[in-house]
Each structure stands twice: as structure tokens, then as C-alpha cells.
């Protein structure tokens, strides 16, 4: 309950009352990041070509280190 004239609580992406983004919304955000900033957000598991998937994984590991809790080989 809010008192009349009191400020609204701050909005946050951590607001648990909001439903999570759909796959279409996430894809739209990825497209916007690419078009506006030149940033490509790819899921490694979605890359079908094994050579390209490994190249992307190698570059990510070089830049940010290996992912926690994942096996080093295999898909």
C-alpha cells in the first residue's frame, strides 16, 4: 500500500513480479545489439558447424576464461 503522493518504488530488472522474457524478445534484443553496437550475442550450443563453434569457444575462453562447471571437451 502506498500513501497518496509518495514516490513509486524504483523499477528494476530484478522485479520478480514480471514474467521472464520470451525467446522472441531475447532474439529481438540480440538483433538490436548487433545493429546498434556491432555486438553479436550467440549461444554456442546453437552453432551447428563444429569448427566455428570451437573457434567461438576458444575466443571466449581466451578473453574471459573457461566457464565454470562445464566439461572441456565434447558438445
PDB file of N, CA, C and O in Angstrom:
ATOM      1  N   UNK A   1       0.841  -1.178   0.000  1.00  0.00           N
ATOM      2  CA  UNK A   1       0.000   0.000   0.000  1.00  0.00           C
ATOM      3  C   UNK A   1       0.884   1.238   0.000  1.00  0.00           C
ATOM      4  O   UNK A   1       1.855   1.315   0.753  1.00  0.00           O
ATOM      5  N   UNK A   2       0.547   2.209  -0.847  1.00  0.00           N
ATOM      6  CA  UNK A   2       1.295   3.455  -0.925  1.00  0.00           C
ATOM      7  C   UNK A   2       0.467   4.578  -0.341  1.00  0.00           C
ATOM      8  O   UNK A   2      -0.760   4.584  -0.439  1.00  0.00           O
ATOM      9  N   UNK A   3       1.139   5.503   0.253  1.00  0.00           N
ATOM     10  CA  UNK A   3       0.473   6.713   0.712  1.00  0.00           C
ATOM     11  C   UNK A   3       0.279   7.642  -0.477  1.00  0.00           C
ATOM     12  O   UNK A   3       1.102   7.662  -1.392  1.00  0.00           O
ATOM     13  N   UNK A   4      -0.789   8.401  -0.468  1.00  0.00           N
ATOM     14  CA  UNK A   4      -1.054   9.337  -1.561  1.00  0.00           C
ATOM     15  C   UNK A   4       0.092  10.331  -1.672  1.00  0.00           C
ATOM     16  O   UNK A   4       0.516  10.913  -0.674  1.00  0.00           O
ATOM     17  N   UNK A   5       0.595  10.525  -2.895  1.00  0.00           N
ATOM     18  CA  UNK A   5       1.674  11.474  -3.125  1.00  0.00           C
ATOM     19  C   UNK A   5       3.059  10.917  -2.875  1.00  0.00           C
ATOM     20  O   UNK A   5       4.044  11.609  -3.131  1.00  0.00           O
ATOM     21  N   UNK A   6       3.174   9.687  -2.381  1.00  0.00           N
ATOM     22  CA  UNK A   6       4.503   9.126  -2.137  1.00  0.00           C
ATOM     23  C   UNK A   6       5.103   8.656  -3.458  1.00  0.00           C
ATOM     24  O   UNK A   6       4.376   8.319  -4.392  1.00  0.00           O
ATOM     25  N   UNK A   7       6.424   8.634  -3.531  1.00  0.00           N
ATOM     26  CA  UNK A   7       7.047   8.206  -4.786  1.00  0.00           C
ATOM     27  C   UNK A   7       6.834   6.719  -5.027  1.00  0.00           C
ATOM     28  O   UNK A   7       6.670   5.935  -4.092  1.00  0.00           O
ATOM     29  N   UNK A   8       6.842   6.354  -6.297  1.00  0.00           N
ATOM     30  CA  UNK A   8       6.739   4.943  -6.643  1.00  0.00           C
ATOM     31  C   UNK A   8       8.036   4.232  -6.298  1.00  0.00           C
ATOM     32  O   UNK A   8       9.094   4.862  -6.280  1.00  0.00           O
ATOM     33  N   UNK A   9       7.980   2.939  -6.023  1.00  0.00           N
ATOM     34  CA  UNK A   9       9.229   2.204  -5.808  1.00  0.00           C
ATOM     35  C   UNK A   9      10.021   2.161  -7.114  1.00  0.00           C
ATOM     36  O   UNK A   9       9.428   2.198  -8.192  1.00  0.00           O
ATOM     37  N   UNK A  10      11.338   2.085  -7.035  1.00  0.00           N
ATOM     38  CA  UNK A  10      12.149   2.081  -8.252  1.00  0.00           C
ATOM     39  C   UNK A  10      11.886   0.830  -9.086  1.00  0.00           C
ATOM     40  O   UNK A  10      11.616  -0.243  -8.546  1.00  0.00           O
ATOM     41  N   UNK A  11      11.970   0.983 -10.426  1.00  0.00           N
ATOM     42  CA  UNK A  11      11.835  -0.157 -11.322  1.00  0.00           C
ATOM     43  C   UNK A  11      13.178  -0.871 -11.403  1.00  0.00           C
ATOM     44  O   UNK A  11      14.235  -0.246 -11.325  1.00  0.00           O
ATOM     45  N   UNK A  12      13.119  -2.174 -11.560  1.00  0.00           N
ATOM     46  CA  UNK A  12      14.341  -2.954 -11.611  1.00  0.00           C
ATOM     47  C   UNK A  12      14.152  -4.176 -12.488  1.00  0.00           C
ATOM     48  O   UNK A  12      13.051  -4.719 -12.582  1.00  0.00           O
ATOM     49  N   UNK A  13      15.228  -4.606 -13.128  1.00  0.00           N
ATOM     50  CA  UNK A  13      15.173  -5.845 -13.891  1.00  0.00           C
ATOM     51  C   UNK A  13      15.081  -7.040 -12.948  1.00  0.00           C
ATOM     52  O   UNK A  13      14.825  -8.160 -13.389  1.00  0.00           O
ATOM     53  N   UNK A  14      15.284  -6.815 -11.682  1.00  0.00           N
ATOM     54  CA  UNK A  14      15.184  -7.885 -10.688  1.00  0.00           C
ATOM     55  C   UNK A  14      13.781  -8.008 -10.121  1.00  0.00           C
ATOM     56  O   UNK A  14      13.558  -8.768  -9.179  1.00  0.00           O
ATOM     57  N   UNK A  15      12.839  -7.275 -10.680  1.00  0.00           N
ATOM     58  CA  UNK A  15      11.453  -7.309 -10.235  1.00  0.00           C
ATOM     59  C   UNK A  15      10.893  -8.702 -10.482  1.00  0.00           C
ATOM     60  O   UNK A  15      10.716  -9.106 -11.631  1.00  0.00           O
ATOM     61  N   UNK A  16      10.615  -9.438  -9.412  1.00  0.00           N
ATOM     62  CA  UNK A  16      10.161 -10.812  -9.536  1.00  0.00           C
ATOM     63  C   UNK A  16       8.711 -10.921  -9.978  1.00  0.00           C
ATOM     64  O   UNK A  16       8.263 -12.010 -10.337  1.00  0.00           O
ATOM     65  N   UNK A  17       7.971  -9.830  -9.962  1.00  0.00           N
ATOM     66  CA  UNK A  17       6.580  -9.863 -10.374  1.00  0.00           C
ATOM     67  C   UNK A  17       6.455  -9.889 -11.896  1.00  0.00           C
ATOM     68  O   UNK A  17       5.394 -10.231 -12.418  1.00  0.00           O
ATOM     69  N   UNK A  18       7.496  -9.541 -12.599  1.00  0.00           N
ATOM     70  CA  UNK A  18       7.471  -9.506 -14.059  1.00  0.00           C
ATOM     71  C   UNK A  18       7.835 -10.878 -14.611  1.00  0.00           C
ATOM     72  O   UNK A  18       8.725 -11.545 -14.083  1.00  0.00           O
ATOM     73  N   UNK A  19       7.161 -11.295 -15.654  1.00  0.00           N
ATOM     74  CA  UNK A  19       7.455 -12.588 -16.259  1.00  0.00           C
ATOM     75  C   UNK A  19       8.765 -12.504 -17.038  1.00  0.00           C
ATOM     76  O   UNK A  19       9.125 -11.434 -17.528  1.00  0.00           O
ATOM     77  N   UNK A  20       9.475 -13.619 -17.155  1.00  0.00           N
ATOM     78  CA  UNK A  20      10.736 -13.591 -17.895  1.00  0.00           C
ATOM     79  C   UNK A  20      10.498 -13.330 -19.378  1.00  0.00           C
ATOM     80  O   UNK A  20       9.406 -13.558 -19.899  1.00  0.00           O
ATOM     81  N   UNK A  21      11.532 -12.853 -20.036  1.00  0.00           N
ATOM     82  CA  UNK A  21      11.445 -12.543 -21.458  1.00  0.00           C
ATOM     83  C   UNK A  21      11.260 -13.825 -22.268  1.00  0.00           C
ATOM     84  O   UNK A  21      11.799 -14.878 -21.926  1.00  0.00           O
ATOM     85  N   UNK A  22      10.499 -13.714 -23.328  1.00  0.00           N
ATOM     86  CA  UNK A  22      10.280 -14.864 -24.213  1.00  0.00           C
ATOM     87  C   UNK A  22      11.484 -15.010 -25.146  1.00  0.00           C
ATOM     88  O   UNK A  22      12.340 -14.130 -25.224  1.00  0.00           O
ATOM     89  N   UNK A  23      11.525 -16.134 -25.843  1.00  0.00           N
ATOM     90  CA  UNK A  23      12.609 -16.368 -26.800  1.00  0.00           C
ATOM     91  C   UNK A  23      12.592 -15.314 -27.904  1.00  0.00           C
ATOM     92  O   UNK A  23      13.648 -14.892 -28.374  1.00  0.00           O
ATOM     93  N   UNK A  24      11.405 -14.887 -28.319  1.00  0.00           N
ATOM     94  CA  UNK A  24      11.308 -13.854 -29.351  1.00  0.00           C
ATOM     95  C   UNK A  24      11.841 -12.513 -28.845  1.00  0.00           C
ATOM     96  O   UNK A  24      12.511 -11.795 -29.588  1.00  0.00           O
ATOM     97  N   UNK A  25      11.549 -12.171 -27.591  1.00  0.00           N
ATOM     98  CA  UNK A  25      12.051 -10.919 -27.019  1.00  0.00           C
ATOM     99  C   UNK A  25      13.580 -10.946 -26.895  1.00  0.00           C
ATOM    100  O   UNK A  25      14.247  -9.949 -27.173  1.00  0.00           O
ATOM    101  N   UNK A  26      14.123 -12.077 -26.481  1.00  0.00           N
ATOM    102  CA  UNK A  26      15.577 -12.216 -26.361  1.00  0.00           C
ATOM    103  C   UNK A  26      16.228 -12.077 -27.733  1.00  0.00           C
ATOM    104  O   UNK A  26      17.257 -11.416 -27.875  1.00  0.00           O
ATOM    105  N   UNK A  27      15.620 -12.709 -28.750  1.00  0.00           N
ATOM    106  CA  UNK A  27      16.171 -12.609 -30.098  1.00  0.00           C
ATOM    107  C   UNK A  27      16.119 -11.172 -30.612  1.00  0.00           C
ATOM    108  O   UNK A  27      17.034 -10.729 -31.307  1.00  0.00           O
ATOM    109  N   UNK A  28      15.059 -10.445 -30.276  1.00  0.00           N
ATOM    110  CA  UNK A  28      14.958  -9.041 -30.673  1.00  0.00           C
ATOM    111  C   UNK A  28      16.044  -8.202 -30.000  1.00  0.00           C
ATOM    112  O   UNK A  28      16.593  -7.289 -30.617  1.00  0.00           O
ATOM    113  N   UNK A  29      16.355  -8.507 -28.743  1.00  0.00           N
ATOM    114  CA  UNK A  29      17.430  -7.799 -28.046  1.00  0.00           C
ATOM    115  C   UNK A  29      18.783  -8.094 -28.693  1.00  0.00           C
ATOM    116  O   UNK A  29      19.619  -7.202 -28.835  1.00  0.00           O
ATOM    117  N   UNK A  30      18.990  -9.351 -29.084  1.00  0.00           N
ATOM    118  CA  UNK A  30      20.241  -9.712 -29.759  1.00  0.00           C
ATOM    119  C   UNK A  30      20.381  -8.966 -31.080  1.00  0.00           C
ATOM    120  O   UNK A  30      21.455  -8.462 -31.408  1.00  0.00           O
ATOM    121  N   UNK A  31      19.282  -8.900 -31.836  1.00  0.00           N
ATOM    122  CA  UNK A  31      19.313  -8.186 -33.118  1.00  0.00           C
ATOM    123  C   UNK A  31      19.596  -6.702 -32.906  1.00  0.00           C
ATOM    124  O   UNK A  31      20.368  -6.105 -33.657  1.00  0.00           O
ATOM    125  N   UNK A  32      18.987  -6.109 -31.903  1.00  0.00           N
ATOM    126  CA  UNK A  32      19.217  -4.693 -31.615  1.00  0.00           C
ATOM    127  C   UNK A  32      20.670  -4.441 -31.218  1.00  0.00           C
ATOM    128  O   UNK A  32      21.265  -3.450 -31.641  1.00  0.00           O
ATOM    129  N   UNK A  33      21.246  -5.338 -30.403  1.00  0.00           N
ATOM    130  CA  UNK A  33      22.655  -5.192 -30.013  1.00  0.00           C
ATOM    131  C   UNK A  33      23.566  -5.257 -31.231  1.00  0.00           C
ATOM    132  O   UNK A  33      24.550  -4.522 -31.314  1.00  0.00           O
ATOM    133  N   UNK A  34      23.242  -6.133 -32.173  1.00  0.00           N
ATOM    134  CA  UNK A  34      24.040  -6.249 -33.383  1.00  0.00           C
ATOM    135  C   UNK A  34      23.941  -4.986 -34.236  1.00  0.00           C
ATOM    136  O   UNK A  34      24.958  -4.444 -34.670  1.00  0.00           O
ATOM    137  N   UNK A  35      22.723  -4.524 -34.471  1.00  0.00           N
ATOM    138  CA  UNK A  35      22.526  -3.376 -35.351  1.00  0.00           C
ATOM    139  C   UNK A  35      23.016  -2.063 -34.742  1.00  0.00           C
ATOM    140  O   UNK A  35      23.567  -1.221 -35.450  1.00  0.00           O
ATOM    141  N   UNK A  36      22.822  -1.886 -33.457  1.00  0.00           N
ATOM    142  CA  UNK A  36      23.192  -0.616 -32.822  1.00  0.00           C
ATOM    143  C   UNK A  36      24.647  -0.549 -32.397  1.00  0.00           C
ATOM    144  O   UNK A  36      25.280   0.502 -32.489  1.00  0.00           O
ATOM    145  N   UNK A  37      25.184  -1.688 -31.924  1.00  0.00           N
ATOM    146  CA  UNK A  37      26.509  -1.649 -31.302  1.00  0.00           C
ATOM    147  C   UNK A  37      27.536  -2.567 -31.954  1.00  0.00           C
ATOM    148  O   UNK A  37      28.712  -2.538 -31.591  1.00  0.00           O
ATOM    149  N   UNK A  38      27.098  -3.385 -32.919  1.00  0.00           N
ATOM    150  CA  UNK A  38      28.035  -4.325 -33.537  1.00  0.00           C
ATOM    151  C   UNK A  38      28.410  -5.466 -32.621  1.00  0.00           C
ATOM    152  O   UNK A  38      29.472  -6.065 -32.789  1.00  0.00           O
ATOM    153  N   UNK A  39      27.557  -5.784 -31.646  1.00  0.00           N
ATOM    154  CA  UNK A  39      27.818  -6.855 -30.697  1.00  0.00           C
ATOM    155  C   UNK A  39      26.945  -8.047 -31.060  1.00  0.00           C
ATOM    156  O   UNK A  39      25.725  -7.913 -31.163  1.00  0.00           O
ATOM    157  N   UNK A  40      27.557  -9.210 -31.256  1.00  0.00           N
ATOM    158  CA  UNK A  40      26.813 -10.426 -31.577  1.00  0.00           C
ATOM    159  C   UNK A  40      26.718 -11.297 -30.329  1.00  0.00           C
ATOM    160  O   UNK A  40      27.738 -11.673 -29.751  1.00  0.00           O
ATOM    161  N   UNK A  41      25.508 -11.614 -29.919  1.00  0.00           N
ATOM    162  CA  UNK A  41      25.277 -12.486 -28.760  1.00  0.00           C
ATOM    163  C   UNK A  41      24.785 -13.824 -29.283  1.00  0.00           C
ATOM    164  O   UNK A  41      23.625 -13.962 -29.672  1.00  0.00           O
ATOM    165  N   UNK A  42      25.675 -14.808 -29.288  1.00  0.00           N
ATOM    166  CA  UNK A  42      25.366 -16.120 -29.828  1.00  0.00           C
ATOM    167  C   UNK A  42      25.412 -17.167 -28.729  1.00  0.00           C
ATOM    168  O   UNK A  42      26.275 -17.117 -27.853  1.00  0.00           O
ATOM    169  N   UNK A  43      24.488 -18.110 -28.772  1.00  0.00           N
ATOM    170  CA  UNK A  43      24.565 -19.276 -27.909  1.00  0.00           C
ATOM    171  C   UNK A  43      25.464 -20.288 -28.603  1.00  0.00           C
ATOM    172  O   UNK A  43      25.194 -20.678 -29.739  1.00  0.00           O
ATOM    173  N   UNK A  44      26.518 -20.712 -27.940  1.00  0.00           N
ATOM    174  CA  UNK A  44      27.464 -21.642 -28.546  1.00  0.00           C
ATOM    175  C   UNK A  44      26.754 -22.936 -28.934  1.00  0.00           C
ATOM    176  O   UNK A  44      27.093 -23.544 -29.949  1.00  0.00           O
ATOM    177  N   UNK A  45      25.791 -23.355 -28.151  1.00  0.00           N
ATOM    178  CA  UNK A  45      25.062 -24.586 -28.446  1.00  0.00           C
ATOM    179  C   UNK A  45      24.218 -24.471 -29.710  1.00  0.00           C
ATOM    180  O   UNK A  45      23.834 -25.493 -30.278  1.00  0.00           O
ATOM    181  N   UNK A  46      23.920 -23.261 -30.165  1.00  0.00           N
ATOM    182  CA  UNK A  46      23.129 -23.063 -31.378  1.00  0.00           C
ATOM    183  C   UNK A  46      23.980 -23.043 -32.650  1.00  0.00           C
ATOM    184  O   UNK A  46      23.434 -23.005 -33.753  1.00  0.00           O
ATOM    185  N   UNK A  47      25.302 -23.068 -32.514  1.00  0.00           N
ATOM    186  CA  UNK A  47      26.183 -23.051 -33.685  1.00  0.00           C
ATOM    187  C   UNK A  47      26.363 -24.492 -34.160  1.00  0.00           C
ATOM    188  O   UNK A  47      26.955 -25.313 -33.459  1.00  0.00           O
ATOM    189  N   UNK A  48      25.847 -24.795 -35.355  1.00  0.00           N
ATOM    190  CA  UNK A  48      25.847 -26.166 -35.869  1.00  0.00           C
ATOM    191  C   UNK A  48      27.217 -26.615 -36.371  1.00  0.00           C
ATOM    192  O   UNK A  48      27.573 -27.783 -36.216  1.00  0.00           O
ATOM    193  N   UNK A  49      27.983 -25.717 -36.963  1.00  0.00           N
ATOM    194  CA  UNK A  49      29.286 -26.060 -37.520  1.00  0.00           C
ATOM    195  C   UNK A  49      30.291 -26.264 -36.388  1.00  0.00           C
ATOM    196  O   UNK A  49      30.556 -25.343 -35.616  1.00  0.00           O
ATOM    197  N   UNK A  50      30.846 -27.465 -36.292  1.00  0.00           N
ATOM    198  CA  UNK A  50      31.745 -27.811 -35.185  1.00  0.00           C
ATOM    199  C   UNK A  50      32.995 -26.934 -35.169  1.00  0.00           C
ATOM    200  O   UNK A  50      33.439 -26.513 -34.101  1.00  0.00           O
ATOM    201  N   UNK A  51      33.570 -26.654 -36.344  1.00  0.00           N
ATOM    202  CA  UNK A  51      34.777 -25.840 -36.401  1.00  0.00           C
ATOM    203  C   UNK A  51      34.498 -24.425 -35.919  1.00  0.00           C
ATOM    204  O   UNK A  51      35.266 -23.873 -35.130  1.00  0.00           O
ATOM    205  N   UNK A  52      33.400 -23.833 -36.391  1.00  0.00           N
ATOM    206  CA  UNK A  52      33.044 -22.471 -35.994  1.00  0.00           C
ATOM    207  C   UNK A  52      32.696 -22.406 -34.504  1.00  0.00           C
ATOM    208  O   UNK A  52      33.083 -21.463 -33.814  1.00  0.00           O
ATOM    209  N   UNK A  53      31.963 -23.414 -34.009  1.00  0.00           N
ATOM    210  CA  UNK A  53      31.610 -23.468 -32.583  1.00  0.00           C
ATOM    211  C   UNK A  53      32.873 -23.490 -31.726  1.00  0.00           C
ATOM    212  O   UNK A  53      32.952 -22.793 -30.715  1.00  0.00           O
ATOM    213  N   UNK A  54      33.869 -24.298 -32.135  1.00  0.00           N
ATOM    214  CA  UNK A  54      35.116 -24.384 -31.372  1.00  0.00           C
ATOM    215  C   UNK A  54      35.897 -23.081 -31.444  1.00  0.00           C
ATOM    216  O   UNK A  54      36.503 -22.668 -30.455  1.00  0.00           O
ATOM    217  N   UNK A  55      35.890 -22.423 -32.611  1.00  0.00           N
ATOM    218  CA  UNK A  55      36.591 -21.142 -32.757  1.00  0.00           C
ATOM    219  C   UNK A  55      35.975 -20.084 -31.840  1.00  0.00           C
ATOM    220  O   UNK A  55      36.701 -19.324 -31.200  1.00  0.00           O
ATOM    221  N   UNK A  56      34.654 -20.031 -31.772  1.00  0.00           N
ATOM    222  CA  UNK A  56      33.974 -19.067 -30.895  1.00  0.00           C
ATOM    223  C   UNK A  56      34.283 -19.395 -29.430  1.00  0.00           C
ATOM    224  O   UNK A  56      34.557 -18.498 -28.632  1.00  0.00           O
ATOM    225  N   UNK A  57      34.238 -20.677 -29.088  1.00  0.00           N
ATOM    226  CA  UNK A  57      34.547 -21.101 -27.712  1.00  0.00           C
ATOM    227  C   UNK A  57      35.984 -20.741 -27.338  1.00  0.00           C
ATOM    228  O   UNK A  57      36.235 -20.257 -26.234  1.00  0.00           O
ATOM    229  N   UNK A  58      36.922 -20.974 -28.247  1.00  0.00           N
ATOM    230  CA  UNK A  58      38.321 -20.649 -27.972  1.00  0.00           C
ATOM    231  C   UNK A  58      38.506 -19.152 -27.724  1.00  0.00           C
ATOM    232  O   UNK A  58      39.219 -18.755 -26.803  1.00  0.00           O
ATOM    233  N   UNK A  59      37.865 -18.330 -28.543  1.00  0.00           N
ATOM    234  CA  UNK A  59      37.999 -16.881 -28.371  1.00  0.00           C
ATOM    235  C   UNK A  59      37.385 -16.423 -27.045  1.00  0.00           C
ATOM    236  O   UNK A  59      37.967 -15.591 -26.348  1.00  0.00           O
ATOM    237  N   UNK A  60      36.221 -16.959 -26.696  1.00  0.00           N
ATOM    238  CA  UNK A  60      35.590 -16.602 -25.416  1.00  0.00           C
ATOM    239  C   UNK A  60      36.469 -17.040 -24.242  1.00  0.00           C
ATOM    240  O   UNK A  60      36.620 -16.296 -23.273  1.00  0.00           O
ATOM    241  N   UNK A  61      37.049 -18.240 -24.322  1.00  0.00           N
ATOM    242  CA  UNK A  61      37.942 -18.711 -23.262  1.00  0.00           C
ATOM    243  C   UNK A  61      39.178 -17.827 -23.154  1.00  0.00           C
ATOM    244  O   UNK A  61      39.653 -17.551 -22.052  1.00  0.00           O
ATOM    245  N   UNK A  62      39.696 -17.385 -24.287  1.00  0.00           N
ATOM    246  CA  UNK A  62      40.877 -16.514 -24.272  1.00  0.00           C
ATOM    247  C   UNK A  62      40.563 -15.184 -23.597  1.00  0.00           C
ATOM    248  O   UNK A  62      41.356 -14.675 -22.804  1.00  0.00           O
ATOM    249  N   UNK A  63      39.390 -14.627 -23.923  1.00  0.00           N
ATOM    250  CA  UNK A  63      39.035 -13.310 -23.388  1.00  0.00           C
ATOM    251  C   UNK A  63      38.595 -13.346 -21.933  1.00  0.00           C
ATOM    252  O   UNK A  63      39.007 -12.505 -21.134  1.00  0.00           O
ATOM    253  N   UNK A  64      37.750 -14.329 -21.585  1.00  0.00           N
ATOM    254  CA  UNK A  64      37.090 -14.287 -20.272  1.00  0.00           C
ATOM    255  C   UNK A  64      37.345 -15.502 -19.401  1.00  0.00           C
ATOM    256  O   UNK A  64      36.835 -15.565 -18.282  1.00  0.00           O
ATOM    257  N   UNK A  65      38.122 -16.475 -19.879  1.00  0.00           N
ATOM    258  CA  UNK A  65      38.397 -17.679 -19.100  1.00  0.00           C
ATOM    259  C   UNK A  65      37.344 -18.751 -19.344  1.00  0.00           C
ATOM    260  O   UNK A  65      36.274 -18.486 -19.893  1.00  0.00           O
ATOM    261  N   UNK A  66      37.670 -19.957 -18.927  1.00  0.00           N
ATOM    262  CA  UNK A  66      36.758 -21.090 -19.123  1.00  0.00           C
ATOM    263  C   UNK A  66      35.515 -20.948 -18.258  1.00  0.00           C
ATOM    264  O   UNK A  66      35.548 -20.348 -17.184  1.00  0.00           O
ATOM    265  N   UNK A  67      34.427 -21.509 -18.748  1.00  0.00           N
ATOM    266  CA  UNK A  67      33.165 -21.491 -17.999  1.00  0.00           C
ATOM    267  C   UNK A  67      33.239 -22.465 -16.833  1.00  0.00           C
ATOM    268  O   UNK A  67      33.865 -23.520 -16.938  1.00  0.00           O
ATOM    269  N   UNK A  68      32.615 -22.122 -15.746  1.00  0.00           N
ATOM    270  CA  UNK A  68      32.583 -22.972 -14.560  1.00  0.00           C
ATOM    271  C   UNK A  68      31.591 -24.114 -14.757  1.00  0.00           C
ATOM    272  O   UNK A  68      30.518 -23.909 -15.324  1.00  0.00           O
ATOM    273  N   UNK A  69      31.942 -25.322 -14.290  1.00  0.00           N
ATOM    274  CA  UNK A  69      31.014 -26.436 -14.285  1.00  0.00           C
ATOM    275  C   UNK A  69      30.720 -27.054 -15.623  1.00  0.00           C
ATOM    276  O   UNK A  69      29.743 -27.792 -15.749  1.00  0.00           O
ATOM    277  N   UNK A  70      31.538 -26.781 -16.648  1.00  0.00           N
ATOM    278  CA  UNK A  70      31.321 -27.361 -17.978  1.00  0.00           C
ATOM    279  C   UNK A  70      32.504 -28.267 -18.315  1.00  0.00           C
ATOM    280  O   UNK A  70      33.639 -28.007 -17.915  1.00  0.00           O
ATOM    281  N   UNK A  71      32.217 -29.323 -19.050  1.00  0.00           N
ATOM    282  CA  UNK A  71      33.301 -30.206 -19.495  1.00  0.00           C
ATOM    283  C   UNK A  71      34.104 -29.520 -20.596  1.00  0.00           C
ATOM    284  O   UNK A  71      33.555 -28.767 -21.401  1.00  0.00           O
ATOM    285  N   UNK A  72      35.383 -29.785 -20.622  1.00  0.00           N
ATOM    286  CA  UNK A  72      36.258 -29.120 -21.577  1.00  0.00           C
ATOM    287  C   UNK A  72      36.103 -29.669 -22.989  1.00  0.00           C
ATOM    288  O   UNK A  72      36.332 -28.942 -23.956  1.00  0.00           O
ATOM    289  N   UNK A  73      35.713 -30.955 -23.132  1.00  0.00           N
ATOM    290  CA  UNK A  73      35.582 -31.497 -24.484  1.00  0.00           C
ATOM    291  C   UNK A  73      34.163 -32.019 -24.712  1.00  0.00           C
ATOM    292  O   UNK A  73      33.384 -32.210 -23.778  1.00  0.00           O
ATOM    293  N   UNK A  74      33.869 -32.233 -25.954  1.00  0.00           N
ATOM    294  CA  UNK A  74      32.520 -32.682 -26.321  1.00  0.00           C
ATOM    295  C   UNK A  74      31.580 -31.506 -26.440  1.00  0.00           C
ATOM    296  O   UNK A  74      31.920 -30.365 -26.126  1.00  0.00           O
ATOM    297  N   UNK A  75      30.401 -31.817 -26.899  1.00  0.00           N
ATOM    298  CA  UNK A  75      29.422 -30.743 -27.064  1.00  0.00           C
ATOM    299  C   UNK A  75      28.537 -30.617 -25.866  1.00  0.00           C
ATOM    300  O   UNK A  75      27.654 -29.760 -25.838  1.00  0.00           O
TER     301      UNK A  75
END
